[in-house]
Amino acid sequence: MKRAPQVLLCLTLLGACLEKPGTGSDVNAARSALPSSDYLKISVPESQGKALGDLSPAYQLTRGVTGIVNGGAAAILILARTITLFPPTSIEGNKLVWGPWDGNALQPSQYRMTAARQEDGDWTWTFEGRRKADGASAPFRAFLTGIATPGRPGRGTGSFTIDFSVAEELDPVGNTGEGQLSVVYDLETEPKTLDVSWESIVSMPQGNEPETVDYRYSEAQDGSGDFQFTAFGDTNDPGPLAETIEMRSRWNATGAGRGDARIHDGDLDLTVTASECWGTAFTVVYATDSAGWEPTIGDPAACAFATAAYPE
């Protein structure tokens, strides 16, 4: 079953842009309105090559979830900015158009990217597709829509939404996501922030159930960070109801950090909280939970953050 959203059509789109770098004020303005990879990447401190079993599970989860965001939402914006390095195929008033591109013979749809300057200086941008079987006169359908507000070079603010149901209709094999993914970013503030919301439907024994995941990430200039993760879905418990799982991870400039989680509702008749701290070697220095599922280990005085903090 298709689950975690991933970048769509990157190789198809980029492989078609075999032209000289674009020039012109409109193209430059569209490009500068989109973030660069230097500022958009979500950075979680790297481990120092310790054995997997020695690493903090909370640290590993934080790395894993932020990796999904880096590999999906952030890469979409980087892809859009990369496309603007090439001259547009056509200019229609205030709208720049790159494509359409046919891809290879096995690709069922054509794709294009558009960017349009608004009166207030913002840029709207879209990725659109049209099935080849529908013919050249068929309209393009947008599966990604976004808006970018220019700021400092390579930064700015904005948002975009991906509709995976449209992407599925355009390419059932190539699409690896489902549901709808929404992203809001602000790279002008200190700390910078990135909010991601994913809504999907999953098949359960009692019928289709909604599943949502929300991420909120902020990063300061010194490398310290704060990552919040909230999911609504059924866990691996015996009952069929969906639980709410909330986790917040924080780390300082040295890489030492703390993860605090709570699970409630669904089949649970109580709220369970858990905390885990890791040191600069990313190994557990303290762990405890309110239900006694695991024995408390370590010393809370070793935690980089003295008190628990849950998603807001």
KAGIVEN-V628863 format. One record per backbone hydrogen bond with DSSP energy under -1.0 kcal/mol. CO is the residue of the C=O (numbers start at 1). NH is the residue of the N-H. Records with the same first field share a line. If there is no record, write none. Layout:
CO: NH + NH
//
This chain:
9: 13
10: 14
11: 15
14: 17
16: 18
17: 19
20: 87
24: 28
25: 29
26: 30
27: 31
28: 32
29: 33
31: 34
36: 39 + 40
37: 41
51: 54
52: 55
56: 60
57: 61
58: 62
59: 63
60: 64
61: 65
62: 66
63: 67
64: 68
65: 69
66: 70
67: 71
68: 72
69: 74
72: 76
73: 77
74: 78
75: 79
76: 80
77: 81
78: 82
79: 83
80: 84
82: 85
83: 86
85: 22
90: 97
92: 95
94: 117
95: 92
96: 115
97: 89 + 90
98: 113
101: 111
104: 107
108: 132
110: 130
111: 101
112: 128
113: 98
114: 126
115: 96
116: 124
118: 121
122: 118
123: 148
124: 116
125: 146
126: 114
127: 143 + 144
128: 112
129: 141
130: 110
131: 134
132: 135
135: 138
141: 129
143: 163
144: 127
145: 161
146: 125
147: 159
148: 123
149: 157
152: 155
154: 36
156: 187
157: 149
158: 185
159: 147
160: 183
161: 145
162: 181
163: 167
164: 168
165: 169
166: 170
167: 171
171: 175
179: 164
180: 199
181: 162
182: 197
183: 160
184: 195
185: 158
186: 193
192: 219
193: 186
194: 217
195: 184
196: 215
197: 182
198: 213
199: 180
200: 211
202: 209
204: 207
207: 204
209: 202
211: 200
212: 232
213: 198
214: 230
215: 196
216: 228
217: 194
218: 226
219: 192
220: 223
224: 220
225: 251
226: 218
227: 249
228: 216
229: 247
230: 214
231: 245
232: 212
233: 243
243: 233
244: 264
245: 231
246: 262
247: 229
248: 260
249: 227
250: 258
251: 225
252: 255
256: 252
257: 278
258: 250
259: 276
260: 248
261: 274
262: 246
263: 272
264: 244
265: 268
272: 263
273: 290
274: 261
275: 288
276: 259
277: 285 + 286
278: 257
279: 282
282: 56
283: 279
285: 299
286: 277
287: 297
288: 275
297: 287
299: 302
300: 303
//
